Amino acid sequence: MKPGLALITKGMSIMNSQPITQQPLFYLFVAASILVSLWYFWGGRRNKRIYLSAFNALVDTLKPKDQAFTTIGGQSGYHANLIPQKNSFVRRVDATITLLARHTLLYYPFSRFLRKWDRLFITLYFAKDAHGKISEAHIIEKGYENLRNVEITNKLKLKNEPVEWGGKPFTLYYENQKMREALLQLKKKLDTPGELRHIAFVPDQEKAYVFLIPKPGETARIFPPVWSWLNEILEKSHPSKTGKRQ
C-alpha cells in the first residue's frame, strides 16, 4: 500500500472509531439546526405581529358585521373578507397581505431581494348606490409607479399632475376637477403618507384600491382617515344618502 493512501485510510479509521457526538461535523450540524429553528420562530413571530397589526386595524375601523380570514401561503400570506356595517356605498372589503419569508433562513435573502417588502392590498367593492357616482382617479407614489409591474390601465386618458406629499413625490391621475380636489383633500386629512403607495378609484370595475406596506402601526394610522375620506367622497356624490344603512 502506498504511504499516502495508508495515512488516509488510518485517518478514516480513527474518525470512524470515534462516537458521532465527538466528531466536528456533528456539532456543526447541531449548531445549524438550532440556528434554523430559532430563525423559524423569530420570523414566524415577526410575520404574525405584522399581519395581526394590519388586520386588527381594518377590523377596528370597519367594525364588520361578518368577517372571514384564510391562510394563503403558510406564514407568508393571509386573506380577509370583511362586510362593513351600515354602509350604503361599500358592500365588502377584501384584504390580502403577503409577507417576506422571514421564517425561512435559506430563502429569506432571496425573498428580500425579489419582493423587497411586505404588501397589503385592500379592495373595496362598491354597493349599488355608489355606481356611476365618481370618476376614475389615482394618487400614487412616484417610486412605486415606476416599478415594472405597476400599471394604470387608463393612464393615457387621464390628466396627471405631480404633487409632493409628506416630502415624497406623488402623481395625481384624474378625469375631472372634482376628483382632483378629492385627492388633494386626502393630503389634508392625512399629513404624512408614510408607507402608503397607491389609492385608486376604478368605477369601471366598481372598486377602489388601497396599497401600502404594512409595517406595524402603519395600517392603523393610514386606513381610518382613508376610509373616512372615501365615504365622504361617495356621500358628496350622492347627497340623498348618508353612507349608513340598517
Buried (B, 14 or more C-beta within 10 A) or exposed (E): EEEEEEEEEEEEEEEEEEEEEEEEEEEEEEEEEEEEEEBBEEBBEBBBEBBEBBBEBBBEBBEBEEBEEEEEEEBBBBBBBBBBEEBBBBBBBBBBBBBBBBBBBEBBEEBEEEBEEBBBBBBBBBBEBBEEBBBBBBBBBEEBBEEEEBEBEEEEEBEEEEBEBEEBEBBBBBBBEBBBEBBBEBBEEBEEBBBBBBBBBBBEBBBBBBBBBBBBEBBBBBBBBBBBBBBBBBBEBBEEBEBEEE
